[in-house]
């Protein structure tokens, strides 16, 4: 029996989820739910499109709803609301606010005997797991995460929501000197500002106050206020020519020591290089939708994170097959 998936929201991430479902034979896409006019939306694989207001009518037709909205304003409201009616997965990525999101979604899901997973993606998500593994194995040491250079979907969405912005892309750029120091085993103490810079390429609406837009971006809490941020105003034509893709990536490094005299140094490094941030994130969401489906079938209710879910629940293969193949 296929796991029936609903897609709530249909931007780059929603299209990525639709494509990922098509690559997983144990899943089927029931449809897309959008706040736009459904007649104006054409899907990648031809699955139906419905109004977001119709979602509740599909409670018996959807096993897991994957939420594809933005973290700035969509998911804080949508995920707790929909967790009352569906098993849900979201990619909420505002790190500082994850505990609040977890609490809200957990209460909603438990009240309805539903299962949820939030902050699913590669960071937060897979990189969160890698940080946990590194710190558990090398208990004395330092953990460093560098992102980019690449497009942050959440930060780009936050910029696009600034009044007067017609379009925008935000690139996260690691500070090369800091990355080199970590790889050399120097264990530097680095502030947020010392690890990354941010570059925003913005298409302003006609007549918009560019100085105000730049100021609002640079002072935005949880997104840009702790970084050296550069804002470039460009035309829509330049935006289309130079900023059409969604590349991203990053590394997690755990540097630690062992031995009675702490004489042995060790370094664990994981890296990702992504042609499409959206499609890769979508693939992670789909794998965790499978895990949520299985957990719900076992009567496990409430909200989970990637740190709570056994990795074997992600595989489309059986436990025995997965162990025989991978262990």
C-alpha positions in Angstrom: 0.0 0.0 0.0 1.4 3.4 -1.0 1.8 6.2 1.6 -0.6 8.9 0.5 1.1 12.4 0.6 -0.4 15.8 0.5 1.7 18.9 -0.5 0.7 22.1 1.3 2.2 25.0 -0.6 3.6 24.9 -4.1 6.8 27.0 -4.6 10.3 25.6 -5.2 10.0 23.3 -2.2 6.6 22.0 -3.1 7.7 21.2 -6.7 10.7 19.4 -5.2 8.5 17.3 -3.0 6.3 16.3 -5.9 9.3 15.2 -7.9 10.8 13.3 -4.9 7.5 11.4 -4.3 7.7 10.2 -8.0 11.1 8.7 -7.2 9.7 6.7 -4.2 7.6 3.7 -5.3 6.0 3.3 -1.8 4.4 6.8 -2.0 1.8 8.6 -4.1 1.0 12.3 -4.3 -2.7 13.0 -3.6 -2.5 16.6 -4.6 -1.3 20.1 -4.0 -3.1 22.6 -1.7 -2.5 26.2 -2.4 -3.6 29.7 -1.4 -3.5 30.7 -5.0 -6.3 30.1 -7.5 -5.9 26.3 -8.1 -6.7 26.9 -11.8 -3.5 29.0 -12.1 -1.2 26.3 -10.8 0.3 23.6 -13.1 2.0 20.8 -11.4 5.2 19.0 -12.5 3.6 15.5 -12.7 0.0 16.5 -13.4 -1.3 15.8 -9.9 -4.5 17.7 -8.9 -4.5 21.1 -7.3 -6.9 22.2 -4.6 -7.6 25.3 -2.6 -5.9 25.3 0.8 -9.3 25.8 2.3 -10.3 22.3 1.0 -7.6 20.5 2.9 -9.7 19.4 5.9 -12.0 17.5 3.5 -9.0 15.2 2.7 -8.3 13.9 6.2 -9.2 10.3 5.3 -7.4 10.5 1.9 -3.9 11.7 3.1 -1.5 9.8 5.4 1.0 12.6 5.7 0.8 16.3 4.8 4.2 17.8 3.9 4.2 21.6 4.5 6.2 23.7 2.1 5.6 27.2 3.3 8.2 29.6 4.6 9.5 29.7 8.2 9.1 33.5 8.7 5.3 33.6 8.8 3.8 30.5 7.2 4.9 27.5 9.2 4.5 29.0 12.7 0.8 29.1 12.0 0.2 26.4 9.5 2.0 23.5 11.1 0.2 23.6 14.5 -3.1 24.2 12.7 -2.8 21.3 10.3 -1.4 19.0 13.0 -4.9 18.9 14.3 -6.1 17.1 11.2 -3.1 15.4 9.6 0.2 13.7 10.3 2.6 16.5 9.2 6.2 17.2 8.3 7.7 20.7 8.0 11.0 22.3 7.3 10.9 25.1 9.9 14.4 26.5 9.9 14.5 29.4 12.3 16.9 27.7 14.8 16.3 30.1 17.7 12.5 29.5 17.5 12.5 25.7 17.1 11.7 25.0 20.8 8.6 27.2 20.6 7.5 25.6 17.3 8.1 22.1 18.8 5.9 22.9 21.8 3.0 24.3 19.8 3.0 21.5 17.2 3.4 18.8 20.0 0.3 20.1 21.8 -1.8 20.1 18.6 -0.7 16.7 17.4 -1.1 15.0 20.8 -4.6 16.5 21.1 -5.6 14.9 17.8 -3.6 11.6 18.1 -1.5 12.7 15.2 2.3 12.5 14.5 4.5 15.4 13.4 8.1 16.0 12.6 9.4 19.6 12.4 12.6 21.3 11.2 13.3 18.6 8.7 15.8 19.3 6.0 19.6 19.4 5.9 20.1 22.2 8.5 18.2 21.9 10.7 17.9 18.2 9.9 20.7 16.0 8.7 23.4 18.4 9.9 21.7 18.4 13.4 22.1 14.6 13.5 25.7 14.9 12.4 26.4 17.4 15.2 24.8 15.0 17.7 26.9 12.0 16.5 30.1 14.1 16.6 29.6 15.5 20.1 28.5 12.1 21.4 31.6 10.3 20.0 34.2 13.0 20.7 32.8 14.3 24.0 35.6 16.8 24.4 36.1 19.2 21.6 34.3 21.8 19.4 31.7 21.6 16.7 31.6 24.0 13.8 29.0 24.3 11.0 29.6 26.3 7.9 27.0 26.9 5.2 27.4 27.8 1.6 28.3 29.4 -0.6 24.7 29.0 -1.6 21.1 30.1 -1.6 19.2 30.0 1.7 15.5 29.5 0.9 14.3 30.6 4.4 16.4 33.8 4.3 15.4 34.5 0.7 11.8 34.2 1.7 12.3 36.5 4.6 13.8 39.2 2.3 11.0 38.8 -0.2 8.5 39.6 2.6 10.0 43.0 3.2 7.7 45.7 2.0 8.8 47.1 -1.4 10.7 43.9 -2.4 9.6 42.3 -5.7 12.1 39.5 -5.8 15.2 38.4 -3.9 17.9 35.8 -3.4 20.1 35.5 -0.3 23.5 33.8 -0.4 25.3 32.5 2.7 29.1 32.7 2.4 31.5 31.0 4.8 34.5 33.1 5.9 37.4 31.2 4.3 39.9 32.1 7.0 37.7 30.8 9.7 37.1 27.5 7.8 40.8 27.0 7.3 41.5 27.6 11.0 39.0 24.9 12.0 40.3 22.4 9.5 43.8 23.0 10.8 42.8 21.9 14.2 43.2 25.4 15.8 39.8 25.2 17.6 39.1 28.9 17.3 36.3 30.6 19.2 34.2 32.1 16.5 31.2 34.4 16.8 28.3 34.1 14.3 29.7 37.2 12.5 33.1 35.6 12.1 31.9 32.4 10.5 29.7 33.7 7.7 28.7 36.7 5.6 25.4 37.2 3.8 24.7 38.6 0.4 21.3 39.7 -0.7 20.4 40.4 -4.3 17.1 42.4 -4.3 14.8 43.5 -7.1 12.9 46.5 -5.6 9.4 47.5 -6.6 9.1 50.7 -8.6 9.3 53.7 -6.3 10.3 51.6 -3.2 12.5 53.2 -0.6 15.7 51.2 -1.1 17.4 52.7 2.0 14.6 51.5 4.2 14.6 48.0 2.5 18.3 47.7 3.1 18.0 48.8 6.7 15.1 46.4 7.4 17.1 43.5 5.9 20.3 44.2 7.8 18.5 44.5 11.2 16.1 41.6 10.8 16.2 39.5 14.0 17.2 35.8 13.7 18.1 36.3 10.0 20.6 39.1 9.4 21.2 41.2 12.5 24.2 39.0 13.7 25.9 39.0 10.3 27.9 41.3 8.0 25.3 41.6 5.3 25.6 43.2 1.9 22.5 44.2 -0.1 22.7 44.6 -3.9 19.8 46.1 -5.8 19.5 44.7 -9.3 17.0 44.6 -12.1 14.6 41.7 -12.7 16.5 40.9 -16.0 19.8 40.6 -14.1 18.1 38.5 -11.4 16.8 36.1 -14.1 20.1 35.8 -15.8 22.4 35.5 -12.8 20.3 34.1 -9.9 18.0 31.5 -11.3 19.5 28.4 -9.5 19.3 27.2 -6.0 22.7 25.8 -5.2 23.8 25.3 -1.6 25.9 23.1 0.7 28.0 23.2 3.8 30.1 21.3 6.3 29.9 20.1 9.8 33.2 19.6 11.6 33.8 18.1 15.0 37.3 18.6 16.3 38.1 16.6 19.5 40.8 15.0 21.6 41.2 11.6 23.3 43.8 9.9 25.5 44.9 10.2 29.1 46.9 13.3 28.3 44.5 14.4 25.5 47.4 13.8 23.2 45.4 12.5 20.2 43.5 14.8 18.0 40.6 13.8 15.8 38.5 15.6 13.2 35.2 14.4 11.8 33.9 16.3 8.7 30.7 15.9 6.8 29.9 17.9 3.7 27.1 18.5 1.3 27.3 20.0 -2.2 23.9 20.6 -3.7 22.8 21.7 -7.1 19.3 22.4 -5.8 18.7 23.3 -2.2 15.0 23.0 -2.7 15.0 19.5 -4.3 17.5 18.1 -1.7 15.4 19.5 1.2 12.3 18.1 -0.4 13.9 14.6 -0.6 14.7 14.8 3.1 11.1 15.8 3.9 9.8 12.8 1.9 12.0 10.4 3.7 10.8 11.7 7.1 7.2 11.5 5.9 7.8 7.8 5.6 9.1 7.8 9.2 6.1 9.8 10.5 3.8 7.4 8.8 5.4 4.4 10.5 5.5 6.1 13.9 1.8 6.9 13.7 1.1 3.3 12.8 2.8 2.3 16.0 0.7 4.7 18.0 3.5 7.3 18.6 1.8 10.7 18.7 3.0 14.2 19.2 5.9 16.2 17.6 9.3 14.7 16.9 12.5 16.1 15.4 15.2 14.3 13.4 17.1 13.7 16.7 14.1 11.7 18.0 13.4 9.4 15.0 15.4 6.2 14.5 17.2 6.4 11.2 16.0 3.0 10.1 12.5 4.4 9.9 13.6 6.5 6.9 14.3 3.6 4.6 11.8 2.2 2.2 13.3 -1.2 2.7 12.4 -3.5 5.6 14.5 -3.5 8.8 16.1 -6.8 7.9 16.9 -5.7 4.3 18.4 -2.4 5.6 20.6 -4.1 8.2 21.8 -6.7 5.7 22.7 -4.1 3.1 24.1 -1.2 5.2 25.3 -2.5 8.5 
